[in-house]
Amino acid sequence: MFRTLTSTEMRSVNRSAVLEHIRRHSPVARSVIARDLKLSLPTVMRIVDELTAHGWVRPTGVKEWSSRRRRDLLEYHKEGHAVIGVDLGGTKMFGALANIGGEIIGERTINGHGTSDEASYAMLEEIIGELMRVPRPRGQKIRGIAVGAPGVTRAQDGVVEWAPSLNWRAYPLKQKLEKRFRLPCLVDNDVNLAALGEQWFGAGVGARNIALITIGTGVGAGLIVDGALYRGHNHAAGEVGFLLSQRAELDKQYTRFGALESVISGTAIAERAQRARTRAASKHHRQLTAQAVFDAYRQHEKWSEPIINETVDYLSIAIINISALLDPEVIILGGGVSDSADILLPAVQARIHNVLPKTPTLKVSTLGRRAAVMGAIAQIVYTTSDYFVARKLV
């Protein structure tokens, strides 16, 4: 149910809208912002002064003529602030230091996770510490740290409820990180951050309704509905790895991986390939990966065809179900398995054609492993500049 915004909330809405307009349309004049957003010029000027004082925007020093008047132009001050983003991943940690315009300053990767909850946390502290020591432009401030966790996460208090690969249950990650690094910290599901990254910088730019499906060690989805991230009542929206596609999957307990993950995740593809290789007495002798199975399919090796066809079938069913429920403008395929989008996307498009009243546009991620880090930028900007505050209140 909608309610009337307070004057404070309305100012936050306007500030958010002005900053977003400048970010998307730099360089831009104050009068153009007022016209496009249907705000009064004094309101825009007051907000711009505030944003400038805090280093989010700056004058370009360039003026343009309009109706015989010269207008000062503004730009998004992307070099003024930096963000540390870390994607904890299913099998490795990847972190980056980037400015708020999405330009990477430094990156670090740690293979594997710890054998206990605190060992995993120690590895995270290590990668953040390394990124904080990366040389930055003079005067650039680190605005905060955002971490994407592979599991159900309560974004409002930064508690990771359950992340099997990290051995975390009800883990107070935000609290621990803020105590250690004395910076604002945000913790969210890794695929949620990746979806925001695609919306800001990747394949979802310009779209307001997006579903990002990531297929790697597991399967998950990040959902953008009417321009805002949708987390669900229990913070578990997008756990599409638990989708069912047949009656035989009912009344079973899925404790680590869901029904869909058990078929189309990179781990599942590799396991099915191992069994097929044994039956077919394939010439391959080393442990197979999902990528190796797709490579075998490209080489027309018969044993790989049923595995890939089954993967495409189940992925198509999942995409149809997501589309029927949410009607997204675009569905983006990400994660390690998306490296084989040349096989997956045409096959999925052929299967879903004419099944739905409206078929969504299918794309592959343009950000790859950096997607969650790019989403970290969005989250930190949202928080530290009162960005999209209204979306949390209505």
N, C-alpha and C positions, 0 to 999 in steps of 0.2 A: 504494500500500500504506500502511495506517495505521500509526502508531507511537504509543508512549506519550508524552504531553506531560511536559516537565519541570515542576517547581514554578513556575519563573519564567514559563513559557508558560501554565500554568494560571491564574496570577494575572492575566496579560494577558487571557485569555479572560473571566474573571470581571469584571474592570474594564470590559471592552468591553460585556459584557452589562448590567451595572448602568447604565452611561452611556446605553446605548440605551434601556433601560427608562425612565429618567428623562426622556430626550428625548421619548419617545412618550407618556408618561403624566403629565407634570407637571400639577399638583402631586401628589406622591406621598410616602407615608411609608416609612421604612426597613423597617419590619416587613412592609409590603405587597411591597416589592421582594424581601425574603428569601423570602416565601411564594411569590410568582409564579415566581421563578428557582430555587427549591429550594436556596437557600444558607443557611448559618447566619447569624443576626443579627449576631454579632461580625464575621464576614467582610464583610458588607454595610457595617457601621459603619466598619470600617477603610478600605474602598474609598471610601466617601462622604467620609470625612475627607481622603483623598488628593486626590480630585477637587475638593473644595471649596478645598483649599489652592492648587490650580493654576487655580482660577477657572472650572472647567467647570460646576459646579453651585453652588447657594447655597440657604440656608434662606429660606423665604417669609416667616417671621415669623408664620405662621398655624398654628394647631393644630386638630386634629379629635379628637372623642371616639370611642373604640372600646373596647368591653368595660370601661367605666368608667375608661379610661385616656386621657390626652391624648397625641396623637402629633404630633411636629413634622413639617411638610411641606417637601419639597425641590422645587426646580425647576431646569430646564436654564437655565444662565446665558447666554442667547443674545446679550445685549448686551456680554458681557465680552470677546469676541474677534471679529476681522474676518478676512476672507479676500479676496484678490484673485484673480479668475478671468478668464481670457481665452480666448475661442473664436476661433481664427485663421481659421476659415471657408474656403470655397472662393473667395470673391470679396471679402470684407471682414473686418476684425477687429472684434470686439465684446468689451468688457471691462466688468467691474463690480466694485465694492467692496460686500461684503455682510457682515452679521453671521452668526454660525454658526447662527442660526435661519432664515436664508434671506431676511431683509429687506434689500432693496437700499438702499445709502446713496448710491451714485453710479454713473453709467454713462458710458462713452465708446465712440464708434464711429469707425473710420477706414476709408474706402472704398478698396478696392483693396489690392494687395500691391506689394512692391518689385520692381524689375526684375532683382535679383540676390539671392543668399542673404543677404548682409550688409545690403542695403537693406531686405529683409523683416524682418530682426532689429532693425534700427534703428527701424522702425515699432512693433515690439512693445515695445521699451524705452520709446518715447515714450508709448504708451498706459498702460503700467504706472506710469511716472513721474507721469502726470496723475492716476491713481487714488490713488497714495500721498499726493498733495497735497489730496485731497478732505477737508473737515472731518469729524471723527469725534467721537462722544461722548467726554467726558473719561475717561481711563484705559483706553480700549479699545485692545487690542493687535492689530496685524496678525500673524496666526499663520503666514502663508505665502502663496505664490503657486502657483496651479495653471494650467497651460496645456493646452488641447486642440488638437492638431495634426491637420490633414486628411490623414492618411496612416498608414503602418505605423510604429509607435512602440514603442521598448523602454522600458516604464514603469520597470523596475528601475534603469536608469541614466540615463534621461531623454534618450536619443538618438533623434532622428527619423531613421529609416532612409530614408524616401522620402516626400516631400511635393511633388508636381509643381507645385502652384500657388504654392509658396513658393521653389522652386528649391533645396530642401534635400535632400541625400543624406548619410547618416551624420552628421547635424548634432548636435553636443553641446549641446543647448539648455539642459538643466538646469545643466550646469557653468557656462555663460556667464551665466545668470541669477543663480545663487547668488553668483558672483564679483562681479557688478554691484550686486545689491541687498542682499546679506548677510542673506537670509531663506531659510528652507526652501522649496525649489521642487519641484514635481512636474510631470511632463510625461506626457501620455497621449494616446491617440487621442481626437479630439473627440467621436466618437459614444459611446465608452465613458463619458466624463464625462457626456454627456447622458443616458445610460441610468441612471447613478447619480442624477442630478438628478431624473429622473422617479420613481425608486424612493423617494427621500427626500421629495420635495416635490410631485410631479406626478401623472400618470395611473397610475403604478405603485405608489402607496402601499399597503402591506398585502400586496403580491404578492411571492413569493420566486422566481418564474421568469418572466422578462420578456424580450421581444425588442423593441427600439426600432429601427424602420427609418426612416432619414432620407433624404429625397429632395430634393436641391437641385442644386447644380452637379454633384455626383456622387451615388452611392448607397452607404450603409453601414449597418451594424447594430451596436448595442451589446447584449450578451447578459448577462443576470443569471441564473445557475444556482444553485439552492438558496441564494439570498440573496447570493451573491458574484459579483463581476464575473469573467467568463470571457474570457481573452485568447488562449488557444491556445498550442501549442508554439512557433510562430514569431511570436507576438504579432500575428497577422493574423486571429484569429477575428472574424467579423462582416464580412469584406470581401465582402458579398453582391452588390456590384456586378459581381463576376466569375462569378456563377451563370450556368449555361447552361440553356436551355430547349428546344433543338432540336439535331439532329445537325449541321446546317449550321454551327453555331458551333464545332464541334470542329476541332482542328488549325489554329487561327488564333492569332496573337500579339496580345495586348492589352497595350500598353505604357503607355498613359495612362488610358484608361477601359476597364472590363470590358464583357462582352457585355450584361449587364442594364442597366448604366449607359448603354449606347449606344442604349437604347430608351426607358427610363422616367425618366431624369434630367431636370431642368428644361432643361438645355442641349439634350438630345436631342429633347425635346418641341418646343422652339422651332425647332430645325433642321428637323424633319419638317414643321412647320407652314409654314415658309418655302417648302419645296418644294411642298407642297399648295396654298399660296396662289398660287404662280406658275402651276401647272397650271390652277387654277380661275379665274385672273384675278380674284381677290378684290378687293373695293373697298378693302381695307386697303393702305396704302402705306408705313407705317413698320415698323421692325424689330419682329418679334413676340417676345413673351416667353411662357413657359409659362403665366403667369397670364392673358395675353390669349387664349390658346387655350382655357382653361377658361371664360373669360367668353364667348367666341364659342359654346362648347357650350351654355352656359346660355341663349343667345339663339337656339338652334336653327339655327345656321349650318351647313349641310350639310358643308362642307369640313372642319370640325373633328371631326365624329363618328367617322370612321375612326381618327383620331389618338388620341382619348380612349379609344375602345373597345380599341385595341391596347395602350395604356398600362395599362388596367385588366386586360386578359388577362395580360400579363406580370407585373404586380404580384401578381395572384392566384396564378399559378404559383409565384412566389417565396415567398409566404406559406404556400402548401400545403407546399412543400419544407421550409421552416424549421419549420413545425408538426410535420411527420412526424418530423423528426430530433430536435427539442428538447422538444416538447410543452409550450410555455409556457402559463402561466395567461392572460397578456394579451400582445397584440402592439400596440404603440403606433406610430402614424404621425407622424413629425416632419419637420422641414426645410421649405423654402419651399413645396414642392408640397403639403404638408399643409394649406395655406390653402384648398385646394379639397377638403377631406375631405368636404364635403357631397355632392360628386359621387362621390368615390372609394370611401368606406366602404360605402355601400349597394350599389354595383355589385360590389365585391369580395365582400361578404357573400353576395350572390346567387349568385356563381360558385363559392364554396367550400362552400356549404351541401351537406351530405350527402356531400362528397368524402372527408372525414376521419372516422376513428372518433370523435374528440372535436374539436369546432371551438373554437378559442380565442376569447376575447373580443377584439374589435377596438376600439381607442380612438384618439383623436387627442391629440397632446401638449397638455398644459395650460400648459406653460412656454414654448413657442415658442423664440425665439432665446436665452432665458435658461437653457435646459436645461443646457448645458455648464457655465455659471457656477455653477448650483446643484449640479452634480456636483463642481465644484471644492471646494465647501464640504465635501462628504462626504469627499473624498480627503484634504484637509488635516486634518480631524478624525480620520480613520482613523490618520493618521501621527503627528500630534503628541500624541495622547492614548493611544497604543498600541491604537487602535480596530481591532477585528477582526484583531489580530495572529495569532491562531490560524489564521485562514483562509489565511494565507500560509505556514503551517508544516505543515499536514496535507494 
